[in-house]
Amino acid sequence: MKKVIRLTENELVRLVSRVIKEQTSVKVSIEGDQPISGTDWDMVHGYFGSKRLDDDLEERVSKKLLNGNYRVEDVDISSQVEGNKIVSKGSVTLRSVGPNEKPHKYFTTRGSIGESHKERHDQQVDGLVNRLKGYYKTDGVEEFGPFTVKIKGTSVSYTQSFFAIEGPSSSVNSLQPTKTTSPSKTTTKSTQNYVLTASGKNFQELNQKFKEKSDDRLKGEKYKVEEMSLTESNGGLFLKLTLKPDQSGSSKLRFLGNPKTVTEPYRTIDLALEKNPNSKLLKSGVTQLTNNDGVQEDFEFHILGLD
């Protein structure tokens, strides 16, 4: 004799809702790893979104959103030591749009890792929602995060936020794959302002970190410096630039700084311009920093373009 299972009305509603959700949702995932020895820390969270990669979570989700009518429902990220590697995993759950809902069509992320990661993350995302609204001509921007992740098995943490942006509906079935291709990252990002940050214990280290980050980010695209600031943070220096795509700018930026008491022709900028006659000064500023004697002193800093 077969056993009959009777469900209450509430249980039946929950079962039907779960089945519908499973049928109309999809998960987009990625996994990447870095060796523990010689870890590239920027890449530990770079698998979620980095210009250094042709394939990351941001790119995968963006393609899926462009090729269907979905809304981002949930984001999950983690990083931990597994054997001799640091493994990062990320997944984004998408669901089909409901009646009278607009789909998300674009997806982006911002994050920082290591020292002062929360502060640097907050500076990156400050005002970003409004900038995304203006760029994509929509009021529908949803933020997921910020997520602060302690990398299990290490003393390092990072903070990451994700943003889903509404756009026009597609005339395709969300659950069916299409052959439509999405714009490349370079095409999507090179038309809007970009905030570039770098930090270092001193001017020399900041110069090197800024060189590495700017060369990695610009990749031959020319930018001019709209705004910049240099402040002290956690016993070190923190540089923040707002860059705007402009052919009159430069694709190779360098940071220089020295106490204001240093005079021509011994300032770092004078020496750099003499050594690189084809370079140009993009922007200069003055700020107060603590010198080696523990006294506040005026320092000047410059952004130099090498091309």
N, C-alpha and C positions, 0 to 999 in steps of 0.2 A: 504494500500500500504506500503510495507516494505521500510524502509529508508536505502539507500546504503551509506556506508562510504568509501570514496576514500582516499587512502594514497599516499603521494608523494613517490618517489623513496628513498629519504633519510629517511623518516619516516618508510618505510618498512624495510630498512636495519637495523635501530636501533631496531625495533620490533623483527626481526629475531635474532639479536645479543643478545637481552635480553632473549629471549626464550631459545636460545642455552646455555647461561650462567646459567640460572636457572636449566636447565636439567643436566649440567655437574659440578655443584658445590654443596658442602655440608658444613654445619656449625657444628662445634663441640663446645659445650658450657659446662660451669659449673657454679654453684652458691653455695656459702657457707656463713655462718654467724658466728659472734662472739658476745657474750653479751657485752654491754657497760660497765657493772660492771665487773671488773676483766678481761679486754680484754687481750687475748694472741695476741699481736700485730704481732708477726712473722707469725701467722696463717692468719691474715687479708689478706696478699698477698701470704700466703703459699698455698692457693687453686689453684694457678696458677702453682705451682711446689714446692714440699717439700718432703724430705725423711721421714718426719713424717706421711705422708699419703700414703695409698695404691691406692687411686683414686684422681687424680688431673688433671688439664688441660693438663699439660705436658704428663702425662700418656695416657690420652684419645686420644690426637692428635697423639702421637707416635704409638699407636695401629692402628689407622685409616690409617696412612701413610704406615705402614708395610703391611697392608692388601689390598693395592690398588696402583694405580699410580696417585698420586696427587702432586700438588705444593701448598704450603701455599701462599695465596693471601693477606690476611689481618688479623690483630689481634686487638681486642678491649677489654679493661679492664676498670673496674670502681669499686669504693667502696664508700658507703655512709651510713649514719645513717638512719635506718628505724625503727621507734618505739623504742624499747629497745635493738636493735641489730645493728651491723655494717655488712652490706651485701656487699659481693664482687661478682662481675660477670665478667666472661671472656668468650670470644668466638673467635674462629679461623675459618676463611673461607678458604676452600680448593677448588681447581678446578682441573678437570682432565687435565693431561698433553696434550700439543699440539704436532704436528709433530716436530720431532728432538729435543724435550725437554726431559731432565732427570727429573725423579720424586724426590721429597723430601722424604726421608725415615726415618729421625730421627728428633727429635724436643726437644729442651731443653731451659731452662730459668734461668736467674740470676737476683736477685733483693735485695734491702736493704730498710729498713723502719726506720723511726724515725730520730734521730739526725745524721747529716752528711750522710744522705742516698745517696745523689748524689755522694759524694766522695767515700764512701764505695762501691757503685755500680760500679763506674768507675774502682776501683782497682780490683774488681772481674772480669770484662770483658776485662781488659787490656791484649791483646795478645790472648784472648780466640778463636777468629776466626781462627788464625793460628794453635792453639792447636787442635781445632776440625778438621781442614783440615788434620793434621798429623794423628790423631787418626782414623778417618774414611776413610783415603786414598782417598780424593777427593779435588778438587779445588772449589766445589760448596757449599758454605756456605752463606746463606742470613740472614741478621740481620733485625729484626723488633723492632724498638724503637731507643733509650730508651724512655719509657713513664714515665713521672713524674705525679703521681696522688695525688691530694689533696683529702683526705677523707672527703667528704662533711659532715658537722656537727661536725667536730673535728678540731684540730690544727695540726694533724699528716699527713705526706705525705710519699710516697714511690716512688722509681724509679725501673723500671723493663724493661728488654730486653729479647727478644726471638730470637732463632736461629733455622733455618731450614737447614738441611744438605742433600745434594743429595746422592743417592745410586742407585744400579742396579734396573731396572724395574722388576715388578712382573708379573707373567703370570696369572693374574686375571683381571676381569673386575672391574674397580674402583668403579662403581656404584652398584656392588653387594657385600653384606657382605660375609665374609668367616669365617671359623672356625679356621684360623691360629692364634696362640697365640704369643704375643711378649715377649721378654726377660723381666725379672723383672728389676726394677730400680737398685737393688743391683748388678745384673750381668752386667748391662750396665756401671755403674759408677765406680765400684770398681777397674777397671783395669787402670784407668788414674789418673793423679795427681789432687789434689783437693786443692783449696784455701779456707782457713778457717780464718774468721776475727771476732774480738770481740772488744768492746769498753767499757770503764768505767770511772767514774770520778776520781777514785784512784786505787791503786793496789788491794785493797780488793774487790771492785766492779768488776774490770776487771777479777780477779781470778774467781769470782762466775759466771760472764757472759760467760767466756771462758769454764768453767766446763760444764755449761748447753748446750752450743752450740756444744762442741766437743762430749759429751756423746750422744746428739741427732743425730749428723751426723755420727759418726763412727759405732754405733750399733754393737759392738763386732768385727769389722774388724780392723786389725792391720795396722798402718801406721808409717812410720818414717818421721822425719822433714827434708825436703830438704833445705828450706830457711825460715828465719823469720826476722821480723823487729818490732820495738816498737817505735812509734812516738807520739807526742802531736797533738791533733786535737780538736778544739773548746773547749779549757779549760779542756780537758780530755785526756785519753790515748787510743791509737788505736794499736791493735796487729794484725799482718798479718802473717799467716803461709802457706807455700806450703808443702802439705803432699803427700807422695807417698806410695801406698800399699806395705807393706813389712812385712813378718812374723817376722823379727827381731825387729820390732817396738813395738807399744803398741796400745791398743784399748781404754785406759783410760788415757787421757792427762790432765796434770795440769800445770798451769802457776804460777811462783813464781818470785818475784823481790824485790830488796832492794838497798839502796845506796851502792856504791862500797866501801865506807869507813868502812862498817860493815865487820868484820873479823871473821874467823873461831873461835869457832864452832857456832857462832850466826847468820850466814847467813841463810836465809830462806831455801836454798837448803840443807844445812847441817842438819838443824832441821827436814826437811821433809824426808831425807834419813835415819836418825836415827829412826824416827817414823815409817817408812815404809821400812824395810830392804829388801823386795823383789822388791822394785821399782828401776828404773834406770834413769839416766840422759840422755835425748835424744839430747838436744842441749842447748848451752848457748850463750849469747851475751851481749854486752855493748853498751849503748846509752846515750846521754846527754838529761836530762830532767830538768824541773824547779822544785826546791824543795820548801818547805813550806815558805822559806824566800824570794822566788822570784829570786833565784840565780841558774844559770845553774850548774848542777852537774852530774857526771858520775853515772849511775845506771846499775847494772847487772840484767839480767833476764834469766830465765831458763824454759825449758819445761821438765816436769818429766813424765815418764811412770809408771803407777801403776801396770802393769802386764807384 
